[in-house]
Amino acid sequence: MTNRPNFFPTERLAMPAADSVTDVASLITARQLATDIAQAADDRKAGNIKILQVADISYLADFFVIATGFSNVQVRAIARSIEEKIEQNWQRRPLRTEGTSESSWILQDYGEVIVHIFLPQEREFYDLEAFWGHAQEIPFEPVIAPARSHLR
């Protein structure tokens, strides 16, 4: 049996629901953070990026960002891209990161946003979208960078 990391430590699960971010301004900020995370994942060609608003149904976070990497190397690259972009733009680092050694499922906990980066077979097996099927999916459209001219 594989020793899987404990993605949701007991101390995090024990938090009362009242600690969840509920005011509108904080929710908008959390949504922007989730969108920036999704964009950073897209920058590294993550597949099937989903943003789920779970604030009303879970006290774990306000949003989940779920993405697929197609190799262990790509899963790690997506995680690094997210860390770098969020540290640069938000001056924040994840509160906790799990799964980097195996790189089949990396979890990054930013408090109000939890990021799940899966290999395809792990994403299919755990099927978080079905488990959190009653969560509202937030549309995500990647920002397309302008093409660079190679002419000088």
N, CA and C atoms as a LAMMPS dump frame, in Angstrom:
ITEM: TIMESTEP
0
ITEM: NUMBER OF ATOMS
456
ITEM: BOX BOUNDS ff ff ff
-5.0000000000000000e+02 5.0000000000000000e+02
-5.0000000000000000e+02 5.0000000000000000e+02
-5.0000000000000000e+02 5.0000000000000000e+02
ITEM: ATOMS id mol type element x y z
1 1 1 N 0.846 -1.189 0
2 1 2 C 0 0 0
3 1 3 C 0.885 1.244 0
4 2 1 N 0.547 2.191 -0.847
5 2 2 C 1.311 3.432 -0.953
6 2 3 C 0.978 4.338 0.218
7 3 1 N 2.008 4.941 0.77
8 3 2 C 1.804 5.887 1.873
9 3 3 C 1.467 7.243 1.277
10 4 1 N 0.183 7.579 1.243
11 4 2 C -0.283 8.847 0.672
12 4 3 C -0.161 9.963 1.705
13 5 1 N 0.221 11.168 1.265
14 5 2 C 0.317 12.29 2.202
15 5 3 C -1.06 12.649 2.75
16 6 1 N -1.064 13.205 3.942
17 6 2 C -2.298 13.658 4.582
18 6 3 C -2.574 15.07 4.102
19 7 1 N -3.43 15.21 3.063
20 7 2 C -3.692 16.503 2.467
21 7 3 C -4.522 17.415 3.354
22 8 1 N -5.334 16.857 4.222
23 8 2 C -6.184 17.658 5.084
24 8 3 C -5.884 17.301 6.529
25 9 1 N -4.881 17.97 7.128
26 9 2 C -4.511 17.641 8.499
27 9 3 C -5.662 17.889 9.462
28 10 1 N -5.655 17.152 10.563
29 10 2 C -6.732 17.219 11.547
30 10 3 C -6.955 18.628 12.059
31 11 1 N -5.876 19.375 12.283
32 11 2 C -6.054 20.724 12.814
33 11 3 C -6.811 21.606 11.828
34 12 1 N -6.661 21.381 10.523
35 12 2 C -7.394 22.16 9.521
36 12 3 C -8.867 21.75 9.497
37 13 1 N -9.136 20.448 9.629
38 13 2 C -10.509 19.968 9.608
39 13 3 C -11.286 20.391 10.842
40 14 1 N -10.587 20.651 11.939
41 14 2 C -11.249 20.984 13.191
42 14 3 C -11.719 22.435 13.248
43 15 1 N -11.367 23.239 12.247
44 15 2 C -11.774 24.64 12.258
45 15 3 C -13.29 24.75 12.153
46 16 1 N -13.904 25.612 12.937
47 16 2 C -15.347 25.794 12.822
48 16 3 C -15.716 26.489 11.519
49 17 1 N -16.907 26.195 11.015
50 17 2 C -17.368 26.77 9.755
51 17 3 C -17.429 28.287 9.808
52 18 1 N -17.591 28.855 10.969
53 18 2 C -17.696 30.306 11.101
54 18 3 C -16.415 31.004 10.658
55 19 1 N -15.275 30.302 10.595
56 19 2 C -14.023 30.913 10.175
57 19 3 C -13.9 31.052 8.664
58 20 1 N -14.83 30.476 7.917
59 20 2 C -14.791 30.555 6.468
60 20 3 C -15.025 32.007 6.024
61 21 1 N -14.347 32.397 4.956
62 21 2 C -14.513 33.757 4.436
63 21 3 C -15.913 33.877 3.846
64 22 1 N -16.693 34.826 4.352
65 22 2 C -18.065 34.955 3.879
66 22 3 C -18.411 36.335 3.343
67 23 1 N -17.668 37.352 3.705
68 23 2 C -18.054 38.674 3.211
69 23 3 C -17.687 38.812 1.737
70 24 1 N -18.432 39.62 1.039
71 24 2 C -18.342 39.741 -0.411
72 24 3 C -16.957 40.188 -0.873
73 25 1 N -16.375 41.177 -0.244
74 25 2 C -15.057 41.679 -0.665
75 25 3 C -13.996 40.59 -0.563
76 26 1 N -14.021 39.842 0.513
77 26 2 C -13.044 38.765 0.681
78 26 3 C -13.266 37.662 -0.337
79 27 1 N -14.525 37.378 -0.645
80 27 2 C -14.835 36.353 -1.632
81 27 3 C -14.375 36.778 -3.022
82 28 1 N -14.52 38.052 -3.342
83 28 2 C -14.044 38.562 -4.631
84 28 3 C -12.527 38.446 -4.705
85 29 1 N -11.836 38.79 -3.626
86 29 2 C -10.376 38.667 -3.584
87 29 3 C -9.96 37.212 -3.736
88 30 1 N -10.642 36.308 -3.043
89 30 2 C -10.334 34.877 -3.144
90 30 3 C -10.577 34.378 -4.568
91 31 1 N -11.637 34.876 -5.2
92 31 2 C -11.927 34.473 -6.579
93 31 3 C -10.824 34.948 -7.514
94 32 1 N -10.327 36.169 -7.311
95 32 2 C -9.234 36.675 -8.149
96 32 3 C -7.96 35.851 -7.935
97 33 1 N -7.691 35.474 -6.676
98 33 2 C -6.551 34.609 -6.392
99 33 3 C -6.706 33.278 -7.126
100 34 1 N -7.891 32.687 -7.076
101 34 2 C -8.145 31.419 -7.768
102 34 3 C -7.94 31.565 -9.273
103 35 1 N -8.397 32.687 -9.823
104 35 2 C -8.233 32.937 -11.263
105 35 3 C -6.761 33.097 -11.619
106 36 1 N -6.001 33.808 -10.797
107 36 2 C -4.56 33.959 -11.041
108 36 3 C -3.841 32.616 -10.952
109 37 1 N -4.255 31.789 -10.011
110 37 2 C -3.68 30.443 -9.887
111 37 3 C -3.98 29.637 -11.146
112 38 1 N -5.225 29.692 -11.605
113 38 2 C -5.605 28.968 -12.818
114 38 3 C -4.802 29.461 -14.023
115 39 1 N -4.586 30.767 -14.099
116 39 2 C -3.798 31.327 -15.206
117 39 3 C -2.355 30.836 -15.14
118 40 1 N -1.781 30.787 -13.94
119 40 2 C -0.409 30.29 -13.793
120 40 3 C -0.328 28.825 -14.212
121 41 1 N -1.354 28.046 -13.906
122 41 2 C -1.392 26.646 -14.344
123 41 3 C -1.484 26.573 -15.867
124 42 1 N -2.302 27.425 -16.444
125 42 2 C -2.437 27.454 -17.898
126 42 3 C -1.131 27.866 -18.565
127 43 1 N -0.368 28.751 -17.926
128 43 2 C 0.931 29.166 -18.465
129 43 3 C 1.862 27.976 -18.679
130 44 1 N 1.665 26.92 -17.917
131 44 2 C 2.476 25.694 -18.035
132 44 3 C 1.699 24.584 -18.719
133 45 1 N 0.682 24.982 -19.494
134 45 2 C -0.098 24.059 -20.334
135 45 3 C -0.853 22.993 -19.548
136 46 1 N -1.331 23.341 -18.353
137 46 2 C -2.18 22.42 -17.603
138 46 3 C -3.459 22.186 -18.401
139 47 1 N -4.009 20.989 -18.254
140 47 2 C -5.234 20.655 -18.965
141 47 3 C -6.442 20.697 -18.06
142 48 1 N -7.6 20.874 -18.663
143 48 2 C -8.893 20.77 -17.985
144 48 3 C -8.926 21.52 -16.652
145 49 1 N -8.601 22.796 -16.701
146 49 2 C -8.543 23.613 -15.477
147 49 3 C -9.963 23.98 -15.049
148 50 1 N -10.267 23.692 -13.792
149 50 2 C -11.585 23.996 -13.226
150 50 3 C -11.41 24.824 -11.963
151 51 1 N -12.296 25.795 -11.788
152 51 2 C -12.368 26.546 -10.532
153 51 3 C -13.735 26.249 -9.932
154 52 1 N -13.742 25.718 -8.723
155 52 2 C -14.988 25.403 -8.025
156 52 3 C -15.131 26.317 -6.818
157 53 1 N -16.279 26.967 -6.7
158 53 2 C -16.558 27.778 -5.516
159 53 3 C -17.204 26.862 -4.485
160 54 1 N -16.474 26.611 -3.404
161 54 2 C -16.942 25.675 -2.372
162 54 3 C -17.25 26.382 -1.057
163 55 1 N -17.233 27.703 -1.044
164 55 2 C -17.404 28.475 0.193
165 55 3 C -18.7 28.146 0.917
166 56 1 N -19.777 27.93 0.183
167 56 2 C -21.07 27.685 0.811
168 56 3 C -21.267 26.247 1.274
169 57 1 N -20.377 25.348 0.836
170 57 2 C -20.57 23.931 1.157
171 57 3 C -19.404 23.316 1.925
172 58 1 N -18.352 24.09 2.165
173 58 2 C -17.182 23.556 2.861
174 58 3 C -16.493 24.657 3.653
175 59 1 N -15.919 24.28 4.748
176 59 2 C -15.125 25.233 5.514
177 59 3 C -13.631 25.045 5.246
178 60 1 N -13.28 24.128 4.35
179 60 2 C -11.876 23.917 4.011
180 60 3 C -11.29 25.102 3.253
181 61 1 N -12.086 25.68 2.364
182 61 2 C -11.618 26.777 1.513
183 61 3 C -12.829 27.431 0.872
184 62 1 N -12.579 28.518 0.16
185 62 2 C -13.634 29.169 -0.609
186 62 3 C -13.653 28.683 -2.055
187 63 1 N -12.464 28.338 -2.578
188 63 2 C -12.349 27.869 -3.953
189 63 3 C -11.371 26.715 -4.025
190 64 1 N -11.628 25.798 -4.958
191 64 2 C -10.67 24.777 -5.368
192 64 3 C -10.294 25.093 -6.8
193 65 1 N -9.014 24.97 -7.108
194 65 2 C -8.559 25.004 -8.495
195 65 3 C -8.023 23.613 -8.782
196 66 1 N -8.557 22.993 -9.825
197 66 2 C -8.19 21.622 -10.179
198 66 3 C -7.622 21.649 -11.591
199 67 1 N -6.457 21.024 -11.771
200 67 2 C -5.8 21.029 -13.084
201 67 3 C -5.107 19.69 -13.311
202 68 1 N -4.844 19.401 -14.572
203 68 2 C -4.168 18.165 -14.957
204 68 3 C -2.825 18.48 -15.586
205 69 1 N -1.805 17.744 -15.138
206 69 2 C -0.502 17.735 -15.792
207 69 3 C -0.33 16.358 -16.409
208 70 1 N 0.357 16.262 -17.514
209 70 2 C 0.397 15.007 -18.257
210 70 3 C 1.673 14.201 -18.036
211 71 1 N 2.508 14.658 -17.106
212 71 2 C 3.681 13.9 -16.664
213 71 3 C 4.042 14.41 -15.274
214 72 1 N 4.847 13.637 -14.546
215 72 2 C 5.281 14.075 -13.22
216 72 3 C 6.054 15.388 -13.316
217 73 1 N 6.858 15.514 -14.355
218 73 2 C 7.64 16.737 -14.549
219 73 3 C 6.707 17.923 -14.779
220 74 1 N 5.669 17.743 -15.593
221 74 2 C 4.743 18.842 -15.846
222 74 3 C 3.941 19.191 -14.588
223 75 1 N 3.544 18.193 -13.805
224 75 2 C 2.822 18.472 -12.56
225 75 3 C 3.677 19.357 -11.655
226 76 1 N 4.957 19.029 -11.515
227 76 2 C 5.86 19.855 -10.696
228 76 3 C 6.04 21.242 -11.301
229 77 1 N 6.148 21.33 -12.626
230 77 2 C 6.319 22.629 -13.289
231 77 3 C 5.085 23.512 -13.082
232 78 1 N 3.911 22.93 -13.131
233 78 2 C 2.679 23.692 -12.886
234 78 3 C 2.688 24.219 -11.457
235 79 1 N 3.038 23.366 -10.504
236 79 2 C 3.084 23.779 -9.094
237 79 3 C 4.091 24.914 -8.893
238 80 1 N 5.263 24.805 -9.512
239 80 2 C 6.274 25.866 -9.398
240 80 3 C 5.782 27.169 -10.031
241 81 1 N 5.138 27.06 -11.18
242 81 2 C 4.608 28.247 -11.853
243 81 3 C 3.601 28.971 -10.967
244 82 1 N 2.735 28.207 -10.328
245 82 2 C 1.742 28.797 -9.426
246 82 3 C 2.441 29.484 -8.261
247 83 1 N 3.383 28.788 -7.625
248 83 2 C 4.09 29.379 -6.482
249 83 3 C 4.781 30.675 -6.877
250 84 1 N 5.486 30.661 -8.014
251 84 2 C 6.226 31.85 -8.447
252 84 3 C 5.289 33.012 -8.757
253 85 1 N 4.209 32.746 -9.5
254 85 2 C 3.297 33.83 -9.892
255 85 3 C 2.575 34.405 -8.676
256 86 1 N 2.14 33.555 -7.76
257 86 2 C 1.402 34.049 -6.593
258 86 3 C 2.344 34.775 -5.634
259 87 1 N 3.574 34.296 -5.511
260 87 2 C 4.53 35.011 -4.667
261 87 3 C 4.85 36.384 -5.274
262 88 1 N 5.004 36.431 -6.591
263 88 2 C 5.332 37.692 -7.261
264 88 3 C 4.156 38.675 -7.212
265 89 1 N 2.948 38.205 -7.528
266 89 2 C 1.797 39.107 -7.652
267 89 3 C 1.035 39.343 -6.353
268 90 1 N 1.098 38.393 -5.435
269 90 2 C 0.312 38.482 -4.204
270 90 3 C 1.183 38.512 -2.95
271 91 1 N 2.503 38.332 -3.109
272 91 2 C 3.432 38.259 -1.981
273 91 3 C 2.976 37.181 -0.976
274 92 1 N 2.56 36.035 -1.513
275 92 2 C 2.084 34.928 -0.684
276 92 3 C 2.715 33.631 -1.139
277 93 1 N 2.959 32.768 -0.176
278 93 2 C 3.417 31.41 -0.441
279 93 3 C 2.349 30.469 0.105
280 94 1 N 2.289 29.241 -0.399
281 94 2 C 1.281 28.318 0.134
282 94 3 C 1.51 28.072 1.624
283 95 1 N 0.409 27.927 2.36
284 95 2 C 0.511 27.587 3.777
285 95 3 C 1.08 26.183 3.935
286 96 1 N 0.762 25.343 2.974
287 96 2 C 1.193 23.949 3.009
288 96 3 C 1.182 23.413 1.587
289 97 1 N 2.174 22.582 1.276
290 97 2 C 2.251 21.898 -0.014
291 97 3 C 2.489 20.426 0.254
292 98 1 N 1.754 19.576 -0.438
293 98 2 C 1.887 18.127 -0.269
294 98 3 C 2.005 17.463 -1.633
295 99 1 N 2.684 16.32 -1.669
296 99 2 C 2.719 15.482 -2.858
297 99 3 C 3.825 15.753 -3.839
298 100 1 N 4.759 16.65 -3.518
299 100 2 C 5.801 16.979 -4.5
300 100 3 C 6.773 15.832 -4.749
301 101 1 N 6.951 14.944 -3.787
302 101 2 C 7.91 13.854 -3.999
303 101 3 C 7.426 12.864 -5.05
304 102 1 N 6.15 12.492 -5.025
305 102 2 C 5.618 11.572 -6.038
306 102 3 C 5.168 12.311 -7.292
307 103 1 N 4.655 13.513 -7.119
308 103 2 C 4.207 14.38 -8.212
309 103 3 C 3.095 13.771 -9.065
310 104 1 N 2.278 12.913 -8.471
311 104 2 C 1.101 12.426 -9.191
312 104 3 C -0.129 13.224 -8.778
313 105 1 N -0.044 13.854 -7.596
314 105 2 C -1.103 14.751 -7.108
315 105 3 C -0.422 15.725 -6.164
316 106 1 N -0.294 16.954 -6.579
317 106 2 C 0.28 17.985 -5.717
318 106 3 C -0.856 18.869 -5.23
319 107 1 N -0.862 19.114 -3.934
320 107 2 C -1.846 19.986 -3.319
321 107 3 C -1.124 21.2 -2.76
322 108 1 N -1.641 22.382 -3.055
323 108 2 C -1.122 23.633 -2.498
324 108 3 C -2.267 24.318 -1.765
325 109 1 N -2.044 24.631 -0.508
326 109 2 C -3.07 25.244 0.331
327 109 3 C -2.733 26.714 0.528
328 110 1 N -3.528 27.585 -0.082
329 110 2 C -3.368 29.027 0.081
330 110 3 C -4.4 29.6 1.049
331 111 1 N -5.011 28.759 1.859
332 111 2 C -6.019 29.205 2.811
333 111 3 C -7.385 29.224 2.166
334 112 1 N -7.723 30.332 1.536
335 112 2 C -9.034 30.435 0.906
336 112 3 C -9.115 29.719 -0.436
337 113 1 N -7.963 29.333 -0.99
338 113 2 C -7.92 28.585 -2.252
339 113 3 C -7.023 27.364 -2.06
340 114 1 N -7.553 26.203 -2.426
341 114 2 C -6.762 24.968 -2.405
342 114 3 C -6.6 24.508 -3.848
343 115 1 N -5.36 24.22 -4.219
344 115 2 C -5.009 23.837 -5.584
345 115 3 C -4.716 22.341 -5.617
346 116 1 N -5.308 21.653 -6.591
347 116 2 C -5.06 20.23 -6.816
348 116 3 C -4.514 20.086 -8.235
349 117 1 N -3.307 19.553 -8.359
350 117 2 C -2.711 19.31 -9.67
351 117 3 C -2.494 17.803 -9.779
352 118 1 N -3.175 17.184 -10.728
353 118 2 C -3.198 15.729 -10.854
354 118 3 C -2.562 15.253 -12.149
355 119 1 N -2.05 14.016 -12.122
356 119 2 C -1.856 13.256 -13.345
357 119 3 C -3.247 12.782 -13.769
358 120 1 N -3.465 12.494 -15.051
359 120 2 C -4.816 12.123 -15.511
360 120 3 C -5.431 10.945 -14.748
361 121 1 N -4.665 9.895 -14.488
362 121 2 C -5.239 8.716 -13.826
363 121 3 C -5.64 9.015 -12.375
364 122 1 N -4.882 9.855 -11.683
365 122 2 C -5.248 10.239 -10.318
366 122 3 C -6.479 11.137 -10.324
367 123 1 N -6.537 12.045 -11.287
368 123 2 C -7.708 12.93 -11.36
369 123 3 C -8.98 12.126 -11.612
370 124 1 N -8.872 11.161 -12.505
371 124 2 C -10.03 10.315 -12.799
372 124 3 C -10.413 9.475 -11.578
373 125 1 N -9.422 8.92 -10.881
374 125 2 C -9.69 8.064 -9.725
375 125 3 C -10.355 8.842 -8.583
376 126 1 N -9.795 9.998 -8.211
377 126 2 C -10.324 10.765 -7.082
378 126 3 C -11.563 11.573 -7.453
379 127 1 N -11.687 11.972 -8.712
380 127 2 C -12.874 12.619 -9.264
381 127 3 C -13.46 13.683 -8.335
382 128 1 N -12.633 14.662 -7.983
383 128 2 C -13.078 15.726 -7.08
384 128 3 C -14.262 16.52 -7.629
385 129 1 N -14.322 16.666 -8.95
386 129 2 C -15.455 17.396 -9.528
387 129 3 C -16.777 16.704 -9.209
388 130 1 N -16.787 15.383 -9.222
389 130 2 C -18.018 14.653 -8.881
390 130 3 C -18.275 14.733 -7.38
391 131 1 N -17.214 14.594 -6.588
392 131 2 C -17.373 14.649 -5.135
393 131 3 C -17.915 16.006 -4.699
394 132 1 N -17.426 17.061 -5.329
395 132 2 C -17.878 18.426 -5.034
396 132 3 C -18.839 18.9 -6.128
397 133 1 N -19.618 17.988 -6.674
398 133 2 C -20.509 18.275 -7.798
399 133 3 C -21.532 19.349 -7.534
400 134 1 N -21.877 19.583 -6.288
401 134 2 C -22.848 20.62 -5.947
402 134 3 C -22.194 21.99 -5.794
403 135 1 N -20.872 22.057 -6.002
404 135 2 C -20.174 23.354 -5.963
405 135 3 C -20.421 24.091 -7.279
406 136 1 N -20.412 25.403 -7.211
407 136 2 C -20.569 26.217 -8.414
408 136 3 C -19.249 26.258 -9.167
409 137 1 N -19.281 25.941 -10.464
410 137 2 C -18.081 26.047 -11.28
411 137 3 C -17.97 27.477 -11.805
412 138 1 N -16.794 28.066 -11.608
413 138 2 C -16.519 29.427 -12.06
414 138 3 C -15.861 29.336 -13.439
415 139 1 N -16.418 30.003 -14.428
416 139 2 C -15.811 29.937 -15.768
417 139 3 C -14.372 30.459 -15.747
418 140 1 N -13.494 29.753 -16.443
419 140 2 C -12.106 30.199 -16.561
420 140 3 C -11.739 30.232 -18.035
421 141 1 N -11.362 31.4 -18.491
422 141 2 C -10.877 31.593 -19.854
423 141 3 C -9.439 32.078 -19.764
424 142 1 N -8.491 31.297 -20.252
425 142 2 C -7.087 31.722 -20.178
426 142 3 C -6.851 33.033 -20.919
427 143 1 N -5.977 33.829 -20.358
428 143 2 C -5.559 35.068 -21.008
429 143 3 C -4.503 34.683 -22.036
430 144 1 N -4.754 35.049 -23.268
431 144 2 C -3.816 34.694 -24.333
432 144 3 C -2.827 35.83 -24.505
433 145 1 N -1.55 35.49 -24.323
434 145 2 C -0.505 36.496 -24.467
435 145 3 C -0.354 36.863 -25.931
436 146 1 N -0.056 38.126 -26.207
437 146 2 C 0.151 38.528 -27.604
438 146 3 C 1.353 37.781 -28.194
439 147 1 N 1.251 37.446 -29.459
440 147 2 C 2.347 36.739 -30.131
441 147 3 C 3.56 37.657 -30.199
442 148 1 N 4.711 37.066 -29.953
443 148 2 C 5.953 37.846 -30.024
444 148 3 C 6.482 37.81 -31.45
445 149 1 N 6.928 38.924 -31.9
446 149 2 C 7.503 38.997 -33.235
447 149 3 C 8.971 38.585 -33.154
448 150 1 N 9.356 37.741 -34.076
449 150 2 C 10.756 37.313 -34.133
450 150 3 C 11.571 38.206 -35.07
451 151 1 N 10.905 39.208 -35.634
452 151 2 C 11.597 40.143 -36.514
453 151 3 C 12.212 41.258 -35.694
454 152 1 N 13.356 41.66 -36.048
455 152 2 C 14.021 42.751 -35.314
456 152 3 C 14.272 43.905 -36.222
